[in-house]
Amino acid sequence: MGNINSRYEQRPKPTGLKFGIIEVTTECQNRCPGCYMVRRDALNKGEMSLQQAIRVLDLCKEYCGKELETMDILGGEPLLWPFLQDYIEELLRRQIQPWIFTNMLAITPGLAGWLYELGVYITGKLNINPNDSSQLALQAKMIGRRKEVARKMIASIDIFMEAGYKAPLFRLQNLIRKSNITLVAEYYRWCLGRNIGTDLELMGSGEAIGQDYWQIAPTIQQIIEMIKEVQAVRGEFGLEPAEVLMPHIFGACPFYDKGLYFGVDGHIRTCSNSVVRLADVNDPDPIKLAYESSLICNRCLLTQETIGEPCHSCDKWEKCRGGCRSTAEGMGNPLGGYTLCPVPFLS
């Protein structure tokens, strides 16, 4: 670690901590297969107080000398957190952009209207084409609930849209799994037709990838076929093919070396996928301890010359920078390439 930190000090500092991800509550109505909180038995284990969530902002400002640019608000389900509106008001007072990631089940017309008026970004969840009733059972299975709950989740999309939400303020995240990958093109077409943004995301894993991962996650060949189908849908709408970047299919990870994740119990990690605890908010100088940890330092030192394949030979390095680093690190090599990437096999 000392050697890495020494090399780190000889380089220009990274662009700096800009983005926060805060896990305000572990309460959730769903039990989605593949969810990192389900895998780690972390659901329904408590929530932050408003004071704890604000302290995270103070600690980051103290370290950076300025406020964060954005704060992603996660759970569990953040709409169940009783202090959500107070916290959003605090973020906006500090000129920090709030972004809520939600299953949408607890939304009301009043809350949706309030969020829209304040310009709060929303990312909901959806894995199917809602116009096809035969897919409802699959959506229910993918959130670990009954069809009635899946139906309510889909109806919640209309509540946001009736409040005025559309892209880019509103998008739907589709965590791609083996069970729904053949439906992604239909989902994408449905979203484009309603002016809803999309976030297609491959399953990450901060732990070593084993058989349990591949029981849920799609294969590279399945991902390739899905990408081709989605590009064809874009053509139907007169859109150019989207550039393929990992791990969000058409977008790289924005948090790489610019963000930190703050858990309910006070721990700090790089993101939701990572299992490496970098620090605790009660440590002395916790943001410095986390942000200048050996793990972050390794990421700052990573170059195309030092990273493994397939990233070492890829012409997208400057845009992608190695896919999901937590997944690569979980596989045991912080310098390893993102071996789940389909780009080398796309013609």
Residue pairs with C-beta under 8 A, 6 or more apart in sequence:
1 294
4 294
4 297
4 298
4 301
5 292
5 294
5 297
7 297
7 301
8 292
8 297
8 300
8 301
11 300
11 301
14 257
14 258
14 296
14 300
15 257
15 258
16 64
16 258
17 60
17 63
17 64
17 68
17 258
17 259
17 260
17 287
17 291
18 68
18 69
18 70
18 258
18 259
19 68
19 69
19 70
19 71
19 72
19 254
19 255
19 258
19 259
19 260
20 56
20 57
20 60
20 68
20 70
20 71
20 72
20 96
20 259
20 260
20 261
20 262
21 71
21 72
21 74
21 255
21 259
21 260
21 261
21 262
21 271
21 272
22 48
22 53
22 56
22 71
22 72
22 73
22 74
22 261
22 262
23 48
23 74
23 75
23 76
23 261
23 262
23 263
23 264
23 272
24 47
24 48
24 53
24 73
24 74
24 75
24 76
24 78
24 81
24 83
24 84
24 87
24 264
25 46
25 47
25 48
25 75
25 76
25 77
25 78
25 80
25 81
25 264
26 37
26 42
26 43
26 44
26 45
26 46
26 47
26 75
26 76
26 264
27 43
27 44
27 47
27 75
27 76
27 77
27 80
27 81
28 37
28 43
28 44
28 75
28 76
28 77
28 80
28 103
29 77
29 80
29 103
29 105
29 106
29 145
29 149
30 77
30 103
30 105
30 143
30 144
30 145
30 149
31 38
31 43
31 143
31 144
31 145
32 38
32 142
32 143
32 144
32 175
33 141
33 142
33 144
33 177
33 216
34 175
34 177
34 203
34 216
34 217
36 42
36 204
36 206
36 272
36 273
37 43
37 76
38 144
40 275
43 76
44 76
45 264
46 264
46 265
47 76
47 81
47 264
48 81
48 83
48 264
49 83
50 83
50 86
50 87
52 266
52 281
53 83
53 87
54 87
54 90
55 281
56 262
56 281
57 67
57 68
57 71
57 90
57 91
57 94
57 96
59 281
59 286
59 287
60 67
60 68
60 260
60 287
61 67
61 68
61 94
62 287
63 285
63 287
63 288
63 291
64 287
67 94
67 95
67 96
68 96
69 96
69 97
70 96
70 97
70 98
70 99
71 91
71 96
71 97
71 98
71 99
72 99
72 100
72 101
73 81
73 84
73 87
73 88
73 98
73 99
73 100
73 101
74 101
74 272
75 81
75 101
75 102
77 102
77 103
77 105
77 106
78 84
78 100
78 101
78 102
79 100
79 102
79 104
79 105
79 106
79 107
79 111
80 106
81 87
84 100
85 111
85 114
87 98
88 98
88 115
88 118
88 120
91 97
91 98
92 98
92 118
97 119
97 121
98 118
98 120
98 121
99 120
99 121
99 122
99 123
100 115
100 120
100 121
100 122
100 123
101 123
101 173
102 122
102 123
102 124
102 125
103 124
103 125
103 143
103 153
104 124
104 125
104 153
104 156
104 157
104 159
104 160
105 149
105 152
105 153
105 156
107 156
107 159
107 160
108 159
109 159
109 162
109 163
112 159
112 160
112 162
112 163
112 165
113 163
113 164
115 122
115 163
116 160
116 163
116 164
116 165
116 169
119 169
120 169
121 168
121 169
121 170
122 160
122 165
122 169
122 170
122 171
123 171
123 172
123 173
123 199
124 156
124 157
124 160
124 170
124 171
124 172
124 173
125 143
125 153
125 172
125 173
125 174
125 175
126 139
126 153
126 154
126 157
126 172
126 173
126 174
126 187
126 191
127 138
127 139
127 142
127 174
127 175
127 177
127 180
127 183
127 187
128 135
128 136
128 138
128 139
128 142
128 180
128 183
128 186
128 187
129 135
129 183
129 186
129 187
129 189
129 190
130 154
130 157
130 190
131 190
132 186
135 183
136 147
136 150
136 151
137 147
138 179
138 180
138 183
139 147
139 150
139 153
139 154
140 146
140 147
140 149
140 150
141 179
142 177
142 179
142 180
143 149
143 150
143 153
157 172
157 196
160 170
161 170
161 194
161 196
166 194
166 195
166 196
167 195
167 196
167 197
168 197
170 196
170 197
171 191
171 196
171 197
171 198
171 199
172 187
172 191
172 196
172 197
172 198
172 199
173 198
173 199
173 201
174 180
174 184
174 187
174 198
174 199
174 200
174 201
175 201
175 203
176 184
176 200
176 201
176 202
176 203
176 218
176 223
176 226
176 249
177 203
177 216
177 217
177 218
178 215
178 216
178 217
178 218
178 219
178 222
179 216
180 187
181 218
181 222
181 223
181 226
182 226
184 200
184 226
184 229
184 230
185 226
185 229
185 230
185 232
185 233
187 198
188 198
188 200
188 230
188 233
188 234
189 233
189 236
191 197
191 198
192 198
192 233
192 234
192 237
192 239
199 248
199 251
200 230
200 248
200 249
200 250
201 247
201 248
201 249
202 217
202 223
202 246
202 247
202 248
202 249
202 324
202 340
203 213
203 216
203 217
204 247
204 271
204 272
204 273
204 324
204 326
204 327
205 213
205 273
205 326
205 327
205 330
206 273
206 274
206 275
206 276
206 326
206 327
206 329
206 330
207 275
207 330
208 330
208 331
208 332
209 327
209 330
209 331
218 226
220 340
220 341
220 342
220 345
221 345
223 249
223 342
224 342
224 345
224 346
227 244
227 249
227 342
227 346
230 242
230 249
231 241
231 242
234 240
234 241
234 242
235 241
242 250
243 250
243 316
243 319
244 250
244 316
244 342
244 343
244 346
245 251
245 252
245 316
245 319
245 320
246 252
246 320
246 323
246 324
246 338
246 340
246 341
246 343
247 253
247 323
247 324
247 327
247 338
247 340
252 319
252 320
252 321
252 323
253 271
253 321
253 323
253 324
253 325
255 261
255 270
255 271
256 299
256 321
256 325
257 296
257 299
257 300
259 270
259 271
260 268
260 269
260 270
260 278
260 287
260 290
260 291
261 268
261 269
261 270
261 271
261 272
261 274
262 268
262 281
263 269
266 280
266 281
266 282
267 277
267 279
267 280
267 281
268 277
268 278
268 279
268 280
268 281
268 286
268 287
268 290
269 275
269 276
269 277
269 278
270 276
270 278
270 295
270 296
270 325
270 326
271 326
273 324
273 326
273 327
273 330
274 295
274 326
274 329
274 330
275 330
276 295
276 329
278 289
278 290
278 291
278 293
278 295
278 296
279 286
279 287
279 289
279 290
279 293
280 286
283 289
290 296
295 329
295 334
298 334
298 335
299 325
299 334
302 321
302 322
302 334
302 335
304 311
304 312
304 314
304 317
305 312
306 335
307 317
307 322
307 335
307 336
307 337
308 333
308 335
308 336
308 337
309 337
309 339
310 337
310 338
310 339
310 341
310 343
310 344
311 317
311 320
311 322
311 323
311 337
311 338
311 341
312 337
313 344
314 320
314 341
314 343
314 344
316 343
320 338
322 328
322 337
322 338
323 337
323 338
323 340
323 341
324 338
324 340
325 334
327 338
327 340
328 334
328 336
328 337
328 338
328 339
329 336
331 339
